[in-house]
Amino acid sequence: VKAGLPLIIFSIGASYVVKNAIEGKQKEADASKKFVSKSERQARLEKEQEDMLSKINKIRKTDFNNTKRIERPEEILERRKMERERRNKWYRRAWRAVTFQN
């Protein structure tokens, strides 16, 4: 008992000191490598999720119509041609007036 009790107390104290030293060293290494704990990471993820949900809700509040008809390529080409013709009418009239082609 005289030799056993001090040995047990010493080994328990030594294991406590070693555990704290390793834990502190690990925290310092994580801080230097910019690792974050799970709770901080979880808080950041929750904040990002809330931000994304607020953006989605903002989009949903606007009039979002997903039933819009998809134009065929021929229709797109025809629409662009008509837009081009409407835009060029003014230029053609002006050129004819300048060159006296009327």
Secondary structure, 3 states (H helix, E strand, C coil): CCCHHHHHHHHHHHHHHHHHHHHHHHHHHHHHCCCCCHHHHHHHHHHHHHHHHHHHHHHHHCCCCCCCCCCCHHHHHHHHHHHHHHHHHHHHHHHHHHHCCC
